[in-house]
Amino acid sequence: MRRTGKKDDPSARERILVAAEELFAESGFEATPTSRIAALAKVPKGLVHYYFQKKQDLLAALVERLPDEHIEPAHVVVPGDVAASLRRLVAELDARNRASTLLSHLLWREADTHPSVKEALQSRFVTVVDQVRAVIQAASTAALPLTRVETAAELLALAVSYRHSVARYADTDETMDREVDFIAAALCAR
């Protein structure tokens, strides 16, 4: 909870968040003292605590900075082509992840030790499953068994989540294309 009474400096708060993101990703949450965050942000240490009473509050603020994962199916669906529609969805999700690769890496790293981060990542996973399901259903010209759609949605969401967790280290476009083709073929198989 932020205290009141002092004049807010949004640029200082932003510098603190940027510094925390960089240092947490580099050294980990536990190994990063607030004094290093203050030094990198070029603010007094007390100002870090003015905006974020506890270091955990910094992590919570970073979770809130993740880009929105909601994508309207109409923006990516190619009617009658499930594979093309899923490729477009994955491309859009990847573009949003690229806007926060360092933050995404940091949060995947801290998910095991911070329940709020784990909950945020689980919520994002559910959102991606919902997105994939909606795109499959909108792109398909035939009625598909719900269990098959659900399994495909969860499988592709797992692949996307894994891809985003290692985005700093690997380029997996070709692998993702194969996975999308496999899922689309399995969905449409009679």
C-alpha positions as CSV (number, residue, x, y, z in Angstrom):
1,M,0.0,0.0,0.0
2,R,1.5,3.3,-1.0
3,R,1.6,6.1,1.6
4,T,0.1,9.5,0.9
5,G,1.2,12.9,1.8
6,K,4.2,13.4,-0.5
7,K,4.0,14.7,-4.0
8,D,4.0,11.7,-6.4
9,D,6.7,11.5,-9.1
10,P,5.5,9.1,-11.8
11,S,8.9,9.1,-13.5
12,A,10.6,8.0,-10.2
13,R,8.1,5.3,-9.7
14,E,8.6,4.1,-13.3
15,R,12.4,4.2,-12.9
16,I,12.1,2.1,-9.7
17,L,9.9,-0.5,-11.6
18,V,12.3,-0.6,-14.5
19,A,15.3,-1.1,-12.2
20,A,13.6,-3.7,-10.2
21,E,12.6,-5.7,-13.3
22,E,16.2,-5.6,-14.6
23,L,17.8,-6.5,-11.3
24,F,15.3,-9.2,-10.4
25,A,15.7,-10.8,-13.8
26,E,19.5,-10.6,-13.5
27,S,20.0,-11.7,-9.8
28,G,16.6,-13.0,-8.6
29,F,14.2,-11.4,-6.3
30,E,15.7,-12.6,-3.0
31,A,19.3,-11.6,-4.0
32,T,18.3,-8.1,-5.0
33,P,18.4,-5.5,-2.1
34,T,16.2,-2.4,-2.4
35,S,19.4,-0.3,-2.1
36,R,20.6,-1.7,-5.5
37,I,17.1,-0.9,-7.0
38,A,17.3,2.6,-5.7
39,A,20.9,3.1,-7.0
40,L,20.0,1.9,-10.5
41,A,16.8,4.0,-10.5
42,K,18.8,7.0,-9.2
43,V,16.4,7.6,-6.4
44,P,16.9,7.6,-2.6
45,K,16.2,4.3,-1.0
46,G,13.4,5.8,1.1
47,L,11.6,6.7,-2.2
48,V,11.5,3.0,-3.1
49,H,9.7,2.3,0.2
50,Y,7.5,5.3,-0.3
51,Y,6.0,3.8,-3.5
52,F,6.4,0.1,-2.4
53,Q,6.3,-0.6,1.3
54,K,7.7,-4.1,0.9
55,K,9.9,-5.5,-1.8
56,Q,7.1,-8.0,-2.4
57,D,4.9,-5.0,-3.5
58,L,7.5,-4.3,-6.2
59,L,7.0,-7.8,-7.6
60,A,3.2,-7.5,-7.5
61,A,3.5,-4.2,-9.4
62,L,5.6,-6.0,-12.0
63,V,3.0,-8.7,-12.4
64,E,0.4,-6.0,-13.2
65,R,2.7,-4.7,-16.0
66,L,2.3,-7.9,-18.1
67,P,0.6,-7.1,-21.4
68,D,-3.1,-8.1,-21.8
69,E,-3.5,-11.5,-23.3
70,H,-7.0,-11.1,-24.5
71,I,-7.3,-11.2,-28.3
72,E,-10.6,-11.0,-30.1
73,P,-11.0,-14.2,-32.2
74,A,-12.3,-12.0,-35.1
75,H,-8.8,-10.4,-35.4
76,V,-7.0,-13.7,-36.0
77,V,-9.6,-16.2,-37.4
78,V,-9.3,-17.4,-41.0
79,P,-12.7,-19.0,-41.6
80,G,-12.3,-22.7,-42.5
81,D,-8.5,-22.8,-41.7
82,V,-7.8,-23.8,-38.1
83,A,-4.0,-24.0,-38.6
84,A,-3.8,-20.5,-40.1
85,S,-6.0,-19.1,-37.4
86,L,-3.9,-20.7,-34.6
87,R,-0.7,-19.5,-36.3
88,R,-2.1,-15.9,-36.3
89,L,-3.1,-16.3,-32.6
90,V,0.3,-17.5,-31.6
91,A,1.9,-14.7,-33.6
92,E,-0.2,-12.1,-31.7
93,L,0.6,-13.7,-28.3
94,D,4.3,-13.8,-29.2
95,A,4.2,-10.1,-30.2
96,R,2.7,-9.2,-26.9
97,N,5.3,-11.4,-25.0
98,R,8.2,-9.8,-26.9
99,A,7.1,-6.4,-25.5
100,S,8.0,-7.8,-22.0
101,T,10.5,-10.7,-22.6
102,L,12.6,-9.7,-19.6
103,L,9.6,-9.3,-17.3
104,S,8.1,-12.6,-18.5
105,H,11.4,-14.4,-17.8
106,L,11.6,-12.8,-14.4
107,L,8.1,-13.9,-13.5
108,W,8.6,-17.5,-14.7
109,R,11.7,-17.6,-12.6
110,E,9.9,-16.4,-9.4
111,A,6.7,-18.4,-9.8
112,D,8.0,-21.2,-7.6
113,T,8.7,-19.0,-4.6
114,H,6.0,-16.3,-4.8
115,P,2.4,-17.4,-4.8
116,S,1.1,-14.2,-6.3
117,V,3.3,-14.6,-9.3
118,K,2.3,-18.3,-9.7
119,E,-1.4,-17.3,-9.5
120,A,-0.9,-14.5,-12.1
121,L,0.8,-17.0,-14.5
122,Q,-1.9,-19.6,-13.9
123,S,-4.5,-17.0,-14.7
124,R,-2.7,-16.1,-17.9
125,F,-2.5,-19.7,-18.9
126,V,-6.3,-20.1,-18.5
127,T,-6.8,-17.0,-20.6
128,V,-4.6,-18.5,-23.4
129,V,-6.6,-21.8,-23.2
130,D,-9.8,-19.8,-23.6
131,Q,-8.3,-17.9,-26.5
132,V,-7.2,-21.0,-28.3
133,R,-10.6,-22.7,-27.7
134,A,-12.5,-19.7,-29.1
135,V,-10.2,-19.5,-32.2
136,I,-10.6,-23.2,-32.9
137,Q,-14.4,-23.0,-32.6
138,A,-14.6,-19.8,-34.7
139,A,-12.3,-21.1,-37.5
140,S,-13.7,-24.6,-37.8
141,T,-16.4,-25.2,-40.4
142,A,-17.5,-28.5,-38.8
143,A,-18.7,-29.2,-35.3
144,L,-15.8,-30.6,-33.3
145,P,-16.1,-32.8,-30.2
146,L,-15.8,-30.6,-27.2
147,T,-13.2,-32.9,-25.5
148,R,-11.0,-32.7,-28.6
149,V,-11.2,-28.9,-28.7
150,E,-10.5,-28.7,-25.0
151,T,-7.5,-31.0,-25.3
152,A,-6.1,-29.1,-28.3
153,A,-6.6,-25.8,-26.5
154,E,-4.7,-26.9,-23.4
155,L,-1.9,-28.5,-25.5
156,L,-1.3,-25.4,-27.6
157,A,-1.5,-23.2,-24.5
158,L,1.1,-25.3,-22.8
159,A,3.4,-25.0,-25.9
160,V,2.9,-21.2,-26.0
161,S,3.5,-20.9,-22.2
162,Y,6.7,-22.9,-22.5
163,R,7.8,-20.9,-25.5
164,H,7.3,-17.7,-23.5
165,S,9.1,-19.0,-20.5
166,V,12.2,-19.6,-22.6
167,A,11.8,-16.6,-25.0
168,R,15.1,-15.0,-23.9
169,Y,17.0,-18.2,-24.9
170,A,15.5,-19.8,-27.9
171,D,13.9,-19.1,-31.2
172,T,11.3,-21.8,-31.7
173,D,9.2,-20.6,-34.7
174,E,9.7,-23.7,-36.7
175,T,8.8,-26.0,-33.7
176,M,5.7,-24.0,-33.0
177,D,4.6,-24.2,-36.6
178,R,4.9,-28.0,-36.5
179,E,3.0,-28.1,-33.2
180,V,0.2,-25.9,-34.7
181,D,0.0,-28.1,-37.8
182,F,-0.1,-31.3,-35.6
183,I,-2.9,-29.9,-33.4
184,A,-4.9,-28.7,-36.4
185,A,-4.6,-32.0,-38.2
186,A,-5.6,-33.9,-35.1
187,L,-8.6,-31.7,-34.6
188,C,-9.8,-32.2,-38.1
189,A,-9.1,-35.9,-38.3
190,R,-12.2,-38.0,-38.7
